[in-house]
């Protein structure tokens, strides 16, 4: 019984990890949008975010991975430098800029193209196997296309406003807070899409780096440290005449920086690394649409953002695509597990046969010596 529970928990761990990530990201989207609405610079926000993440994660990395942390090489260090540029600097700044032009719900909706981009890149680099005659591969391809189609529906189609639980009935600032014009939507979409490409590259490179440097906490601390330095350089350039942008008080800005740093940078990079070891980068990104659903609900309540029928339809399409991809990946995992078990069984049988033959020849030698005596 205990063995079955242990196996079940082992199988559920990746799902628990990625679902936790999406809840964490959803809280970050709402808090960061509120901070940006209060005038916080996205460049400064990214710097503080990774500074807080480094301060929290570094002690765990130093003490818990003292014996398992591999030696740092120039090749690994250069990979980490690129990692800290791709996601902490390029992706996050473009994402928050896109969010400034649009809404939190819109930004999360656009980010649902990330699984498709990661899937294609992983396939090109042979980190993801595709056999078009296989049902599970067809499910992954169709599901990936569905996530892209759903994101496009949410971006281009509005439709009538949905009054969720009467949250907009008494709010007079809906158009200002929730409505976005086409020009801003296009600008935001371009920025967020480029950020998606950068994040997909980060996911792929993190999966490659974790094989050469299998110390997830230390890798996380390094990414946060270098992300703080590189992001700080960008922020100093972009906010060179605005020193007041660096001031923090006990308000939403500080809360957003601390929360997103600890949960969405420190813990997220670590959990991603652990899950990637077992399931790969595509599995991690396929759960992004869950964040969209959470943010849509939270944004409607706390930010007075409008929910349109087009976005609701796009959300349904995305969730169907997510299910297909996860189903295909689960079949891949079961297949690989079966092959591994068969290989282990075959190897065990080979060893047993070898031992049996050695024992047989040993017995023959013993008999022969006895006959000579």
C-alpha positions in Angstrom: 0.0 0.0 0.0 2.8 2.4 1.0 4.7 1.5 -2.2 1.6 2.3 -4.4 1.1 5.7 -2.6 4.8 6.5 -3.2 4.5 5.7 -6.9 1.3 7.8 -7.2 3.0 10.7 -5.5 6.0 10.4 -7.7 3.8 10.5 -10.8 1.8 13.5 -9.5 4.8 15.6 -8.4 5.4 17.2 -11.8 1.7 18.1 -12.1 1.6 19.5 -8.6 4.7 21.5 -9.4 3.5 23.1 -12.6 0.0 23.8 -11.2 1.6 25.6 -8.2 3.7 27.6 -10.7 0.5 28.8 -12.6 -1.2 29.9 -9.3 2.0 31.8 -8.4 2.2 33.4 -11.8 -1.5 34.5 -11.7 -0.9 36.3 -8.4 2.2 38.0 -9.9 0.2 39.2 -12.9 -2.4 40.8 -10.8 0.1 42.4 -8.3 2.5 43.5 -11.0 -0.3 45.1 -13.1 -1.4 47.0 -10.0 2.2 48.2 -9.3 2.6 49.2 -12.9 -0.7 51.1 -12.8 0.7 53.0 -9.8 3.7 54.2 -12.0 6.4 51.7 -11.1 9.0 51.3 -13.8 9.0 47.8 -15.3 12.8 48.0 -15.7 13.3 48.7 -12.0 10.6 46.2 -11.1 12.6 43.4 -12.8 15.8 44.4 -11.0 14.2 44.4 -7.5 12.4 41.1 -8.3 15.6 39.2 -9.0 17.5 40.8 -6.2 14.9 39.6 -3.7 14.9 36.2 -5.3 18.7 35.9 -5.0 18.7 37.0 -1.4 16.2 34.2 -0.5 17.5 31.4 -2.7 21.3 31.8 -2.3 21.5 30.5 1.3 19.6 27.4 0.4 21.9 26.8 -2.6 25.0 27.3 -0.5 24.1 24.9 2.3 21.9 22.3 0.7 24.0 21.7 -2.4 27.4 22.0 -0.9 28.3 18.3 -1.7 26.4 17.8 -5.0 27.2 21.1 -6.7 29.5 20.4 -9.7 32.5 22.5 -10.6 31.7 25.7 -12.5 33.2 25.8 -16.0 33.4 28.5 -18.6 30.9 26.7 -20.8 28.3 26.4 -18.0 28.9 30.0 -16.9 28.3 31.4 -20.4 25.1 29.4 -20.6 23.9 30.9 -17.3 24.8 34.4 -18.5 22.6 33.8 -21.6 19.8 32.3 -19.4 19.9 35.4 -17.1 19.6 37.6 -20.2 16.8 35.7 -22.0 14.2 35.5 -19.3 15.0 37.9 -16.4 15.8 40.8 -18.8 14.4 40.4 -22.3 11.3 38.3 -21.6 10.1 40.0 -18.4 10.7 43.6 -19.6 8.8 43.0 -22.8 6.1 41.1 -21.0 5.5 44.0 -18.5 5.7 46.6 -21.3 3.1 44.6 -23.2 1.0 44.5 -20.1 1.2 48.3 -19.7 -0.2 48.7 -23.2 -3.0 46.2 -22.6 -4.3 44.4 -19.5 -3.2 41.6 -17.2 -5.8 39.2 -18.8 -4.7 40.2 -22.3 -1.0 39.6 -21.5 -1.6 36.2 -20.0 -3.9 35.3 -23.0 -1.1 36.2 -25.5 1.4 34.2 -23.5 -0.4 31.0 -24.3 1.6 30.8 -27.6 4.6 29.9 -25.4 3.8 26.1 -25.4 3.6 26.1 -29.2 6.9 27.9 -29.6 8.6 25.7 -27.0 7.2 22.6 -28.7 8.5 23.6 -32.1 12.0 24.5 -30.8 12.2 21.3 -28.8 11.3 19.3 -31.8 13.9 21.1 -34.0 16.6 20.4 -31.3 15.3 16.8 -30.9 14.3 17.2 -27.3 10.8 16.3 -28.3 10.0 13.3 -30.5 7.3 13.4 -33.1 5.9 10.5 -35.2 3.0 11.7 -37.3 1.6 8.2 -37.6 1.4 7.9 -33.8 -1.9 9.0 -32.1 -0.1 10.7 -29.2 2.1 12.7 -31.5 -1.0 13.8 -33.5 -2.6 14.9 -30.2 0.4 17.0 -29.3 0.6 18.7 -32.7 -3.2 19.4 -32.8 -3.2 20.5 -29.2 -0.3 22.9 -29.8 -2.0 24.4 -32.8 -5.2 24.8 -30.7 -3.3 26.8 -28.1 -2.1 29.2 -30.8 -5.5 29.4 -32.4 -7.1 30.1 -29.0 -4.6 32.8 -28.2 -5.3 34.5 -31.6 -9.1 34.3 -30.9 -8.6 36.0 -27.6 -6.4 38.7 -29.1 -8.4 39.6 -32.2 -12.0 38.9 -31.3 -13.8 40.8 -28.6 -17.6 40.3 -28.8 -20.0 41.4 -26.1 -18.8 42.1 -22.5 -19.5 39.3 -20.0 -20.7 40.5 -16.7 -19.0 38.0 -14.3 -20.9 37.8 -11.1 -22.0 41.4 -11.5 -18.4 42.7 -10.9 -18.8 45.4 -13.6 -22.4 46.5 -12.9 -21.4 49.2 -10.4 -18.0 50.1 -11.7 -17.7 53.3 -13.7 -14.1 52.9 -14.8 -14.5 49.7 -16.8 -13.7 51.2 -20.2 -10.6 52.9 -18.9 -9.2 50.0 -17.0 -10.4 47.0 -19.0 -10.9 48.3 -22.6 -7.8 48.5 -24.9 -7.7 50.0 -28.4 -6.4 48.2 -31.5 -3.1 50.1 -31.7 -2.2 49.3 -28.1 -3.3 45.7 -28.6 -0.9 45.3 -31.6 2.0 46.9 -29.7 1.4 44.8 -26.7 1.0 41.6 -28.8 4.3 42.2 -30.6 6.2 42.8 -27.4 4.6 39.8 -25.6 5.2 37.5 -28.7 8.9 38.4 -28.8 9.0 37.8 -25.1 7.5 34.4 -25.7 10.3 33.5 -28.1 12.9 34.6 -25.5 11.2 32.6 -22.8 11.0 29.5 -25.0 14.7 29.8 -25.7 15.2 30.1 -21.9 13.3 26.9 -21.2 15.2 24.9 -23.8 18.6 26.2 -22.7 17.7 25.6 -19.0 16.8 22.0 -19.8 20.2 21.6 -21.6 22.1 23.4 -18.8 20.6 21.4 -16.0 22.1 18.2 -17.5 25.6 19.7 -17.3 25.0 21.5 -14.0 22.5 19.3 -12.0 22.2 21.6 -9.0 18.8 23.3 -9.4 19.1 25.7 -6.4 22.6 26.9 -7.3 21.5 27.4 -10.9 18.5 29.4 -9.7 20.7 31.6 -7.5 23.2 32.2 -10.4 20.4 33.2 -12.8 18.8 35.6 -10.3 22.2 37.2 -9.4 23.2 37.7 -13.0 19.7 38.7 -13.9 19.9 41.5 -11.3 23.2 42.7 -12.7 22.2 42.7 -16.3 18.7 44.0 -15.6 20.3 46.8 -13.4 22.4 47.9 -16.4 19.3 48.1 -18.6 17.3 49.9 -15.9 20.1 52.5 -15.3 20.2 53.3 -19.0 16.4 53.4 -19.5 15.7 55.4 -16.3 18.9 57.5 -16.3 17.1 60.7 -15.6 14.5 59.3 -13.3 16.1 58.5 -9.9 12.8 58.5 -8.1 11.9 55.3 -10.0 14.2 53.4 -7.7 12.3 54.4 -4.5 10.3 51.8 -2.7 7.7 52.3 0.1 5.5 49.9 2.1 2.9 49.6 -0.7 1.8 47.5 -3.7 5.1 48.1 -5.5 7.2 46.5 -2.7 4.7 43.7 -2.3 4.8 43.0 -6.0 8.6 42.9 -6.2 9.0 40.7 -3.1 6.2 38.3 -4.1 7.2 37.9 -7.8 10.9 37.6 -6.8 10.5 34.8 -4.3 7.6 32.9 -5.9 7.9 33.6 -9.6 11.7 33.8 -10.0 13.3 32.0 -7.2 10.9 29.1 -6.6 9.8 29.0 -10.3 13.2 28.6 -11.8 13.9 25.8 -9.2 10.6 23.9 -9.8 11.0 24.3 -13.6 14.5 22.7 -13.4 13.3 19.8 -11.2 10.3 19.1 -13.5 12.3 19.4 -16.7 14.6 16.6 -15.5 11.7 14.2 -15.5 9.3 15.5 -18.2 11.1 18.1 -20.4 10.6 21.8 -21.2 7.4 21.3 -23.2 5.5 19.8 -20.3 6.3 22.8 -18.1 5.0 25.3 -20.6 1.8 23.4 -21.6 0.1 24.4 -18.3 0.4 28.2 -19.1 -3.3 28.4 -20.1 -4.3 27.6 -16.5 -2.8 30.9 -15.4 -4.9 32.7 -17.9 -8.1 31.4 -16.4 -7.0 32.3 -12.9 -5.9 35.8 -13.9 -9.1 36.4 -15.9 -11.1 35.8 -12.7 -8.8 37.7 -10.4 -8.4 40.6 -12.8 -12.1 40.9 -13.1 -12.5 41.1 -9.4 -9.5 43.1 -8.3 -8.5 45.2 -11.3 -12.0 45.8 -12.8 -10.9 44.4 -16.2 -13.5 43.5 -18.7 -14.0 39.9 -19.9 -15.3 39.6 -23.5 -17.1 36.7 -25.1 -14.2 36.3 -27.7 -11.7 35.8 -24.9 -14.0 33.2 -23.2 -14.2 31.2 -26.5 -10.5 31.5 -27.0 -10.0 30.2 -23.5 -12.1 27.1 -24.1 -10.1 26.4 -27.3 -6.8 26.8 -25.4 -7.9 24.5 -22.6 -8.9 21.8 -25.1 -5.5 22.1 -26.8 -3.8 21.9 -23.4 -5.7 18.6 -22.6 -4.5 17.1 -25.9 -0.9 18.0 -25.4 -0.9 16.8 -21.8 -2.5 13.5 -22.9 0.1 13.0 -25.6 2.9 13.8 -23.2 1.5 11.4 -20.6 1.4 8.6 -23.2 5.0 9.4 -24.2 6.0 9.2 -20.5 4.2 5.9 -20.1 5.9 4.5 -23.2 9.4 5.6 -22.1 8.8 4.2 -18.6 7.7 0.8 -20.2 10.8 0.7 -22.4 13.0 1.5 -19.4 11.4 -1.2 -17.3 11.8 -3.7 -20.2 15.4 -2.8 -20.7 16.0 -3.2 -16.9 14.2 -6.6 -17.0 16.2 -7.7 -20.0 19.5 -6.6 -18.4 18.5 -8.4 -15.2 17.7 -11.6 -17.2 21.0 -11.4 -19.0 22.9 -11.0 -15.7 21.0 -14.0 -14.3 21.8 -16.1 -17.4 25.4 -15.2 -17.2 25.6 -16.0 -13.5 23.8 -19.3 -14.2 26.3 -20.2 -16.9 29.3 -19.3 -14.7 27.8 -21.4 -11.9 27.2 -24.3 -14.3 30.9 -24.2 -15.6 32.1 -23.9 -12.0 30.1 -27.0 -11.0 31.6 -28.9 -14.0 35.1 -27.9 -13.0 34.4 -29.1 -9.5 33.1 -32.5 -10.7 36.1 -32.9 -13.0 38.5 -32.3 -10.2 36.6 -34.8 -8.0 36.8 -37.4 -10.7 40.6 -36.8 -11.1 41.0 -37.3 -7.4 
